Amino acid sequence: MTTASKPPKHEPLTRAEERALNNLESEGLGGRDILLDKLLHVPDVSPDEERLLSFLTDPEKSRFGLASLCSDAGFSVARFLKFLQRAEGARALVGAITHVHAQGAEVARDAMSLGRIRKFQCAACGGDGEVLDKASSKDAQTMKKCIVCLGIGEIVREPTPAQQKIALQLMGMLAQGTGVSLTVNNTANANAKAEATQQTALVDNKFMDSLRANTDAAIAKSRGLKPGTMTALPEPEVVDAEVMIREQAPAEEAGHGGATEAGAHSPVGRRMEPRDLGDVVGRALQQGSAGSTGAGAAPTDHGPRAVIPPLGIPGGVRRPPPAVT
């Protein structure tokens, strides 16, 4: 004993939804017959969709609107629209398949025609095999052999191997391949890319060689040397050395008992820290600017003196490279 499935519980339709469904059936779709023609194209339907279709095809329920039938079948507006969308897609697919297969006979006929040798009348000579010789005089016009059809009067067109293969496959005399041509094409593309990469590398190397030669020639010309005779400059030599700062005590402080046993003006050396370098340079710049502003100002020995490495390289003295002769 089987029992009929009960419709699922759902939210009751509002008046706006009922009005929208009824207008869709009567005005949007053109009536119940057209609606049924669309919905019956769905291949696989659920029990709820089957229940709705039975309500739509029941003559006793023809007096009820679509909104009432959807409510009895447990359909909301969104679910009914999805059901209708599936039906439209299935109907379009059926129409496409029908149209494609209706043209299949003509397509097969054309494919078979392209797979055999065809002959056409020569358009240059009209099938005569001869044409008027334009080099001849008007009084004595002569004819010459048509160079298009070689005097045959017909143009013979042979099919390509691909066209013959399609024709044989349509007849069932040749099985479809496994895509060997696609593999060959991929291999050819890979070889072409590799060759292009090699060509690009060669172009880059030639450009760098040309740039290097032009630069060497310009430097040699500026130094009065012949092009090609200049050798590479040696790397500069770096000698480790400590940065030292020498401070000299003022004479006034030495006169008041501040002098040491070595004398008031004896320099005292200590290692220079990185943070001291900025202070020394700043004070030196201030003294230089003050001396340049005052007219006839004499240099003073007061203040710290710094021994700064050449080129401002902390911890070392960079020797210049030997001159090139």
Buried (B, 14 or more C-beta within 10 A) or exposed (E): EEEEEEBEEEEEBEEEBBEBBBBBBBEEBEEBEEBBBBBBBBEEBEEBBEBBBEBBEEEEBEEBBBBBBBBBBBBBBEBBBEBBEBBEEBBEEEEEEEEEEEEEEEEBEEBBEBBEEEEEEBEBBEBBBBBEEEEEEEEEEEEEBBEBBEBBBEBEEEBEEEBBBBBBBBEEEEEEEEEEEEEEEEEEEEEEEEEEEEEEEEEEEEEEEEEEEEEBBEBBEEEEBEEEEBEEEEEEEEEEEEBBBEEBBBEEEBEEEEBEEEEBEEEEEEEBEEEBBEEBEEEBEEBEEEEEEEEEEEEEEEEEEBEBBEEEEEEBBBEEEEEBE
